[in-house]
Amino acid sequence: MDNNAIFEIRDMSFYFGKIKAIDGLSLTISPSGFWGLLGPNGCGKSTLLDLLARCKTPGSGAIKYQGRDIGDYVRKDLAKEIALVPQDFYINFSFTVKEIVLMGRHPYIPRFASPSMYDLKIVDHVMELLEIAKFKDKYITELSGGEKQRVIFARALAQDTPVLLLDEATSNMDIQFTLDILNIVLKGVETGRKTVIAALHNLNLAAAYCDRLIFMKSGRVLSEGSLDDMLTEQNLLEVFGIESHVYFDEYTESKQVAFRRRRI
Amino acid sequence: MSVRKEKWAPSETVSAHLILPGVLLVLVVIISTGMGYVHISAIDVIRIILSGIMGNHGLVVGINKVFPYVVLDVRLPRVLTAAIVGAGLSIAGVVFQGILLNPLADPYTLGISAGAAFGASIALLLDPRFLGIYSIPVFAFAGAVATLFTVMSLSSSGGTISCNSLILSGIIVAAILSAGISFLKYVADEQVSIIIFWLMGSFASKTWTDVLLTFLFVSIGFIICTFLARDLNIMSLGDRSASSLGINPNRTRITLLVTASLITAICVSVSGIIGFVGLIIPHLMRFIVGSDSRRLIPASALTGAILLLTADTITRAVLPTEIPIGVLTALIGGPFFCYIFKKRHMALNSGQ
């Protein structure tokens, strides 16, 4: 076993009823780094992230976090280690923005206790960072989709974990907030030695930010490695079945992907 | 992150929201008890209650000898049952809305009232003598609990229960039970009027046993719901977020579901079906204290107690003839609900 691994997944499968969503997947993730999780719709990206966050339990096989089976952790302790930003959320109740972000401190606040000064300081800091402090007393139900997603993201940052799992966390956001959030995440990776695993749709954003890529298809990991090794025309054809042109872009300072229209 | 400041932030005063309704509830209990065919002044009511608690007969000197009997044995059990049922239905309403992620859910959404009504109808029809006067509450309670577990087993797959399948299962089971009740009414002949009257709900002729029974169940339920109030808040972020915050969504959901259903079952079994309280009170209180269950549950309980007691006092002592309480709450609550629903709907549409 790799002692350096933060996550170690061994021959894991997961079923939705009779449908196999994850099919004998093995993967080792070393700590610190921005991991991009790429693959076509329905390939099991969200399910894999759910399994890593213990929102789901593997049907067979095991996930180890820091060398210990993930099922052996006390839930609240694991919540201090791993935060998940979901793609889909639907809040029907009139909680204020601040109340939602404060929910991120749940694992740290004992039952019936009030949040400590430290908890409130983190919440305020995170709200400033994501520029949602100005509507901290507004109800979440009154916000736009992109604003809501920033609040949900702030909630996960308030959780203050070494591991952050993003499931299309920027899909509803305008480009300026998408970049803001990815910059915040990148800073966490570079200066806070955080481990980020992000399922992304946008290949060029993935190329600009991630240092490692995981390609998934049909519930399996197809290939995994450094961005430069992974982001090739051959791989994109194999994973997505698309024609593309991959080149090094001076401005982005990374590889980028270009597409060509095809008249049918 | 291991360094934690010992200093706690000033707690948001939960109690401030509760002092006013708490005082109001005590006043309404005293005034309601005084009202009725025989009017008894508030001072006398307080003296009689105190003498009853302390066993000091010196306090009731100079008061009509019938009054202590009227207050302690006739009115107070009814008044307290109405208040406790109002509180219970409101607590259950908050919890059902929170679990089902639907602000329009109420304690009867899962068909619990239909189950209780079916059980009560059977009791009225068969008239099982071995249970005496408790045959109806016992059958109603059994019907409600059996319905709950039917609905839960229908909507669970592989140990998890989803909100949508819960609501759907509740509707299906309630529809079947309603047909069953219609059938029972059809074959009931002479007892049909008793069944109909029970279905409309009433606090008439409640005893201290009813008070103690409802108080016991509602208090236990209240304690469990308060214990899980913060988890209930986080559940509204959805299962994935709740789970990544260290909550077991399925276990929390089932615990709260069973608790709120038992509260509902006991309330229905002593008072019949009283609609709209569990829907409107939590809805109304969200506007006033916000959606945080830690404030919402106690605030709704107190307000629900005040409003249902006031409604019962109106039918008992103000109106010329007594209207079944379930009919009154529906007549007042229904249009009021339409109003807030429309307002909310318009606010949502104009916001986009």
Chai-1 contact restraints between the chains, C-beta under 6 A:
chainA,res_idxA,chainB,res_idxB,connection_type,confidence,min_distance_angstrom,max_distance_angstrom,comment,restraint_id
A,A53,B,S244,contact,1.0,0.0,6.0,A-B,restraint_1
A,C55,B,R240,contact,1.0,0.0,6.0,A-B,restraint_2
A,C55,B,S243,contact,1.0,0.0,6.0,A-B,restraint_3
A,R75,B,G246,contact,1.0,0.0,6.0,A-B,restraint_4
A,K76,B,G246,contact,1.0,0.0,6.0,A-B,restraint_5
A,A79,B,L245,contact,1.0,0.0,6.0,A-B,restraint_6
A,A79,B,G246,contact,1.0,0.0,6.0,A-B,restraint_7
A,A83,B,S244,contact,1.0,0.0,6.0,A-B,restraint_8
A,L84,B,S244,contact,1.0,0.0,6.0,A-B,restraint_9
A,P86,B,R240,contact,1.0,0.0,6.0,A-B,restraint_10
A,P86,B,S241,contact,1.0,0.0,6.0,A-B,restraint_11
A,F89,B,G238,contact,1.0,0.0,6.0,A-B,restraint_12
A,I91,B,S236,contact,1.0,0.0,6.0,A-B,restraint_13
A,N92,B,L101,contact,1.0,0.0,6.0,A-B,restraint_14
A,N92,B,P103,contact,1.0,0.0,6.0,A-B,restraint_15
A,F93,B,S236,contact,1.0,0.0,6.0,A-B,restraint_16
A,F93,B,S291,contact,1.0,0.0,6.0,A-B,restraint_17
A,S94,B,R286,contact,1.0,0.0,6.0,A-B,restraint_18
A,S94,B,S291,contact,1.0,0.0,6.0,A-B,restraint_19
A,F95,B,S291,contact,1.0,0.0,6.0,A-B,restraint_20
A,M103,B,I234,contact,1.0,0.0,6.0,A-B,restraint_21
A,H106,B,I234,contact,1.0,0.0,6.0,A-B,restraint_22
A,H106,B,L245,contact,1.0,0.0,6.0,A-B,restraint_23
A,P107,B,G246,contact,1.0,0.0,6.0,A-B,restraint_24
A,S114,B,W8,contact,1.0,0.0,6.0,A-B,restraint_25
A,S114,B,A9,contact,1.0,0.0,6.0,A-B,restraint_26
A,S114,B,S11,contact,1.0,0.0,6.0,A-B,restraint_27
A,P115,B,A9,contact,1.0,0.0,6.0,A-B,restraint_28
A,S116,B,K5,contact,1.0,0.0,6.0,A-B,restraint_29
A,S116,B,W8,contact,1.0,0.0,6.0,A-B,restraint_30
A,M117,B,K5,contact,1.0,0.0,6.0,A-B,restraint_31
A,M117,B,K7,contact,1.0,0.0,6.0,A-B,restraint_32
A,M117,B,A9,contact,1.0,0.0,6.0,A-B,restraint_33
A,Y118,B,K5,contact,1.0,0.0,6.0,A-B,restraint_34
A,L120,B,A9,contact,1.0,0.0,6.0,A-B,restraint_35
A,D160,B,M1,contact,1.0,0.0,6.0,A-B,restraint_36
